[in-house]
Amino acid sequence: MRWQTELLYREVENGERQHPEEHHDEEHEHIHVEEAGDDHDGLPGGSEWEVYSQVIYTMNLHVDAGVRLVYVAGDSDLETGDRFRASPAVTVYFDSHRRSMLRAQYNYDDIDGGGEVR
C-alpha cells in the first residue's frame, strides 16, 4: 500500500490562467500555466491552496485500487471557488512489467457546495 499527501500553494500573476490537465496518473497531478497575450491585460492575480491525499493498494502484480481526495481553497480575486474532488480508481495491468494497462476512474467534483459537476 502506498499513501501520499501534498500541500500545494500556487500564485497566478496578472494575465495568467491555469488549466488543470484531466489526465490523472497516480504519482503526479499536472498543472499547466499559460501566458496570456496582451488582450488579457488587466486580469487580476491571486493565489490558491490545495491539499490532496491518495492511497493506492496493490492487490497483486496485475491489479491496483486507490482513491484520491483533493481540496482547493478558491480565491475571490481569481473568481475561483472552493473545490472538492474524490476520485476512486481501479487499474488492471496486462503484463508483469506493468507497461500496458486499463484504468477505470470516477471523478466526483463539488465546487462551492454546488453539488456534483460530472
CORPE-V492078 format. One line per field, one symbol per residue. ss: DSSP state (A for helix, B for strand, O for the rest). psi: psi as a letter, one per 40 degrees, with the letter a starting at -180 (. if undefined). A space follows every 10 residues. Layout:
ss: ???
psi: ???
This chain:
ss: OBBBBBBBBB BBOOOBBBBB BBBBOOOOBB BBBBBOOAAA OOOOOBBBBB BBBBBBBBBB OOBBBBBBBB BBBOBOOOOB OOBBBBBBBB BBBOOOOOOO BBBBBBBBBB BOOOOBOO
psi: hhhhhihihh hhiheiiigh hehhiedihh hhhhhiadee ieiiiaiiii hihihhhhda eehiiiihhh hhhihddefh iihhhhgiih hhheieefdh ihhhhhhhhh hfeeahd.
